[in-house]
Amino acid sequence: MSNNSVTDVNDVWYEPWERSGVIVLAVAGLLSICSVLYVMRYLISTTKAFRTHLFEYLVSLLLANVIQSIGTTMNLRWVVKNGLSNGSFCTAQGAIKQAGNISTALWSFMISLHLFNILFLRTSVTRLGLWLTLAGGWFAVAFIVFIGPAAIEKPESGPYFGISGRWCWITSSYPEPQILLEYFLEFLSATLAFILNTIVLLRVRGNLVHHQGKWKLQFISSDESWRLGFARDLIDSTMLKLAQRMVWFPVAYTIILIPITITRLTEFMGPTPPPFGATVFAAVIFNLTGFINVLLIIIIRHVFPDMQSLPEFNTPRRNDQDQEMAYNSKSGVTPFMLMQSEEAESYRREREVRQARARERAQQNLALGLSRQGSVGSVESQSSVKSTTGLIPK
């Protein structure tokens, strides 16, 4: 958050309450870093093969959280000095903070976009497409960060990255880049993610259906919601379960963005900047993004799908948007019809065969055990007869 009264000087000294606020902010950054590194170590060490692209997007989001938190933790140097000063360290902090903020916005949106692709558009992405998306996303982040000092910075306006408020970021001499190259991207990410998640939710619940070439909205009562489970195969059910967990990450980002959005709007629209305490509170919540994402992973871990056992989500599948779906004219309820794939049906048949063979082996083992027990009993009976025969008088 910028503060125009202190951005055009080379040194800024903290007041006691300002120093305390910056310390709290740095601690929030450290908490996020430690949390993300711990959970990333756990995920990578316990999962050897990943069959869904959502994992790569989640790792990119967590990496973005680490970058964001590193920029915040760099405030500890200013705490030790009890003030800020322009220079290479300040420039680095500004660049890292911007990179972390926009990459967090980007990968939060990408999770929503991927869920939209697999649950609504039903399009598949190859591994090559995934790696091109990851490379393109991180290249875009680097480009946005480096374009400031390389092309936007002007000698008469001073450095692009420098003292901005009580830390370092894009200076107030460049208000347009502050808005367009960070604030706007964050708001756009949250808005688009909200729209995509809403559409997916309506589609999954059966409120949004495609009937006779038109999209229709309909109300689904709780008594009719059980119909939505029909016509889903193994892949469809797995995708839905995974999506129900992953959708919380962009939702959490949108909620986290609310406090800092309010303070930024207050700064832009009001005659005076918001109180420093409000700015620090909003910044602390925003920089706890990594910690909150880790909490989400821990909370849903007991229902989080095992990445090693998930079916391939890039299986060729029919797109139901171009079909006339079964429509109940009486109730108006149309289940979320996802057509069964040959791969999922083959997997189901093979599983049934394996289960039948297991039952057959169990029955054979049981029969063999009973036969052995019967043989032992017969031998014991014959021995008993022989032993008592000598006692009977002839």
C-alpha positions, 0 to 999 in steps of 0.5 A, spaced: 500 500 500 502 506 497 503 513 501 504 519 497 507 523 503 513 518 503 515 516 497 519 521 494 525 521 499 531 517 500 530 515 507 524 514 511 524 513 519 519 509 523 515 511 528 514 506 534 507 504 532 509 503 525 515 499 527 510 494 531 506 494 525 511 492 520 514 487 525 507 483 525 507 484 517 514 480 517 511 475 522 505 473 517 510 473 511 515 468 515 508 464 518 506 463 510 513 461 508 514 456 513 507 453 512 508 452 505 515 449 505 512 444 510 506 442 506 510 442 499 515 437 502 509 433 504 506 433 498 512 432 494 515 426 498 508 422 499 506 423 492 510 420 486 506 420 480 501 426 479 495 424 474 491 431 474 493 437 472 490 441 478 496 438 482 501 442 478 497 449 478 496 448 486 504 447 487 504 454 482 500 457 487 504 455 493 510 457 490 507 464 488 505 464 496 512 463 498 515 469 493 509 473 496 511 472 503 519 473 501 517 480 499 514 481 506 519 478 510 524 482 507 521 488 511 525 485 517 531 489 514 527 495 515 525 493 522 533 493 524 534 499 521 528 502 524 527 505 517 527 505 509 532 507 504 532 507 497 537 502 494 538 495 491 535 492 496 529 496 496 528 495 489 529 487 489 523 488 495 519 491 490 520 487 484 519 481 489 512 483 492 509 485 485 511 478 482 508 474 488 502 478 488 500 478 481 503 470 480 498 469 486 492 472 483 494 468 476 495 461 479 488 462 483 485 464 477 488 458 473 485 453 478 478 456 477 479 456 469 482 449 469 476 446 473 471 450 468 474 446 463 474 439 465 467 440 469 463 445 464 467 445 457 469 438 458 476 440 454 482 436 455 489 438 456 495 434 454 501 434 458 505 438 453 499 443 454 500 443 461 507 445 461 506 450 456 501 453 460 506 453 466 511 456 462 507 461 459 504 463 466 511 464 469 514 468 463 508 473 463 509 474 471 517 476 469 515 480 463 510 484 468 515 485 473 521 487 468 517 491 464 517 497 469 524 498 470 525 497 463 520 501 459 516 505 464 521 508 468 523 515 467 529 519 469 525 525 471 520 521 475 525 517 479 526 509 480 520 505 478 521 500 485 522 504 491 519 507 498 512 506 497 509 507 504 512 503 510 516 498 505 518 498 498 514 497 492 512 501 486 513 508 487 507 513 487 510 517 481 507 511 477 500 511 479 498 508 473 502 501 473 500 501 480 493 500 478 494 496 471 499 492 473 497 489 480 491 492 483 487 491 476 490 484 475 488 482 482 481 484 482 480 481 475 483 474 477 478 475 483 472 477 479 473 472 473 474 466 478 468 468 482 464 468 475 467 461 473 466 458 480 459 460 480 457 457 473 461 451 475 456 450 481 450 451 477 452 446 472 454 441 477 448 442 481 443 441 475 441 449 475 444 450 469 442 445 463 442 445 456 436 443 452 433 444 445 439 448 443 438 453 449 441 454 456 436 454 461 436 456 469 432 452 473 431 451 481 432 444 484 429 442 490 432 438 496 427 433 494 430 432 487 437 433 488 438 426 488 437 425 481 444 429 480 448 423 481 445 419 475 449 418 469 456 419 472 461 414 471 468 413 474 471 419 471 466 424 472 465 422 479 472 423 481 472 430 477 467 432 481 470 430 488 476 433 486 473 440 484 469 440 490 476 441 494 480 445 489 474 450 488 476 453 495 483 455 493 480 461 489 474 462 493 479 463 499 483 468 495 477 472 493 475 473 501 482 474 503 482 480 497 476 484 500 480 487 506 486 490 502 481 492 497 477 496 501 483 500 504 485 501 497 479 504 494 479 508 501 486 511 499 483 512 491 477 515 493 478 519 499 481 525 501 486 522 506 489 515 506 486 510 511 489 509 518 495 505 518 492 500 523 487 498 517 493 498 512 497 493 516 491 489 518 489 488 511 496 487 509 497 482 514 491 478 512 493 478 504 500 476 506 497 470 510 495 467 503 500 462 503 498 460 511 491 460 509 492 455 503 496 450 507 490 450 512 485 448 507 490 443 505 490 440 512 483 441 513 481 437 507 486 432 507 482 426 510 477 427 504 482 429 499 483 424 493 489 420 492 493 423 486 496 417 485 489 413 484 486 418 480 484 416 473 486 420 467 482 427 466 485 428 459 481 422 457 477 423 450 470 424 452 463 426 449 461 434 450 454 434 452 453 441 450 452 439 443 447 434 445 439 434 447 440 432 454 434 428 457 429 433 460 424 431 465 418 436 463 414 435 469 419 436 474 424 440 470 430 436 473 436 434 468 441 431 472 448 433 470 449 428 464 456 426 463 457 421 458 460 415 460 467 413 457 469 407 454 476 407 459 471 408 465 467 402 463 473 398 461 475 399 468 469 398 471 468 391 468 475 389 470 474 391 477 468 386 477 472 381 474 477 381 479 472 382 485 469 375 482 476 372 482 477 374 489 470 371 491 472 365 487 478 364 490 476 365 497 470 360 496 475 355 494 480 356 500 474 355 504 471 349 501 479 346 501 479 348 509 472 344 510 475 338 506 481 338 510 477 338 517 473 333 515 479 328 513 482 330 520 475 328 523 474 321 520 481 319 522 480 321 529 474 317 529 477 311 526 482 311 531 477 312 537 473 305 534 480 301 534 482 303 541 475 301 544 474 295 540 479 291 545 475 293 551 469 289 548 468 282 550 467 277 545 
